């Protein structure tokens, strides 16, 4: 499912227009992105938690030369699914 088909599914289930659903989805994505940029945790009970974790620096290899290189630490987004979502995916 891509963003356009998600908007269509939201419109069908909610009875709202596609334009309203697109605005809502864009606001949802932007709000979560802004919170994660501030390193805040976003918890949606039953769905899951979006958070930011710091990936430690490590030594890797240059794929062209095979020479070792240092990969710097960086912050990355993480999603942990909630119990309800896990159960639904598992078919329970």
Secondary structure as GFF3:
##gff-version 3
##sequence-region A 1 92
A	DSSP	alpha_helix	3	14	.	.	.	ID=ss1
A	DSSP	alpha_helix	18	37	.	.	.	ID=ss2
A	DSSP	beta_strand	42	44	.	.	.	ID=ss3
A	DSSP	beta_strand	48	55	.	.	.	ID=ss4
A	DSSP	beta_strand	58	61	.	.	.	ID=ss5
A	DSSP	beta_strand	68	71	.	.	.	ID=ss6
A	DSSP	beta_strand	74	81	.	.	.	ID=ss7
A	DSSP	alpha_helix	83	90	.	.	.	ID=ss8
###
